[in-house]
């Protein structure tokens, strides 16, 4: 684990925020830095995690952790002038075939996309 205390990205950098589990890289900390940022918080947009609980109800065994469709929609709650967009990640080394990839992507990928393009009031 590499700590971020005292780190300041170089001028002109674009950040990708995925460490939403880290207090030193919380959304508030990242937002305050003011750098252009792409949102991909692991607890909301890593689609290689289980879609439901209990995990035993899942068709495939994948990364531990749970990201539901509702979680993916919550990505839209992170608002700031410096947000460039959102990204969903799917690490396929644990997925056995294309059917398992599709199962992991849908419908959560659509939820991430909607969260990214829907304007918030």
Secondary structure, DSSP 8 states (H G I E B T S, - for coil): ----TT----TT-EEEE--TT-GGG-HHHHHHH--EEEE--HHHHBTTEESSSSGGGSSS--EEEE--HHHHHGGGG---TTEEEE--B--GGG--SHHHHHHHHTTHHHHHHHHHHS---
